[in-house]
Amino acid sequence: MITIGKPEIKRINNTVRLQAVITIGEKEDILWYAVEDKYGNFLTEDRADAFVIGLLWKALEHGYDIHVEAPISERLYFTINSFLIPIISQFYNYKKINVICEQLDSNPIPNAGAVGTGLSCGIDSFSTIYENLMNDKPKNYQITHFTFFNTGSHGRYGKNWTRVLYKNRIKITRACANELGKELIIVNSNVSQFVSFDFQATHTLRNMSAVLALQKLFNVYYYSSTYHIKDFKLSTKDSAYYDVLNLSMLSTESVNLFSTCPNFSRVDKTRLVAKFEPAYKYLNVCTRSAYNCGKCNKCLRTLLTLEMIGALENFKSLFNLKSYYLNRAKFIEKVKAEYNSDSLLKEIYDEMVRTNFLSDQK
Ligand SMILES: [Zn+2]
């Protein structure tokens, strides 16, 4: 059994924490989400939604029920108990667990009506932003705030290299948010201490737990899709494959979560980003370091796509191109060998065939 106590607000130096005492088996711990002082008023201490979602993978993995001693949103209680938990536990072959709460609240939390999205400066993130800026969205759906979360994408909480990568990436994101003229909310959290699964398999719930901590702020939140909707599947490798399901299940009476650009392939998204000038200064896709290394899979995939669509020139100052050209031929061979088992490589391969790119390489 996991027990979640009543969330509380705590001020520590220049940050404000939303935290709750949690008990896992016999062990007591604290799960927290922290923001800068000026955003402290938006932390939602009267619902435990963030904590339930932050701990859901832990509970699923160990077959623990979650007992919540504070109110949770009724919609969330209904969707996760009726759909999300049964679907994930069946797919992973886990015991079906229950979230137990005697205080369900169906009232929307009064919020600032903000519209948020993550600013990771990657292809998916910039596509969401550019698509939202370029198309005439109704006022209440135009992005007002960017977010940057420390929920595991920079490595496990507490590790030295995680701290360094997190801090270096914040610098890029902050400069980019300034240039785009929108506020940036950074949420630090120790949630990654409580999830032993790979980040890729669990990122949607981890990140959305940070959004649910800010339900006094957000009315709408866009989570960038990774894969085209046609590739929807339940996957133990990457929760993004079923984000359309996840985000509908994790929305509450107060915040509506959407998977953005679901009808775009990664090649289409790269084409979109190639038209977005701020990306020429800030595109950041590397999985290894804050500066694009030019040789990891994500750098190679992005560079090869940029080259194929004739847009490499605009991005060349952001990448180690020497590494790219050293690894490029090997990566093209990888695309040819593995495109059948990897939907993102398949999109690149299809584009190669469509544009006759491979025959130009001989
Ligand atoms: Zn890289």
Residues whose N, C-alpha, C, O or C-beta is under 5 A from the ligand:
A	BS01	ZN	C286 T287 R288 N292 C293 G294 K295 C296 C299
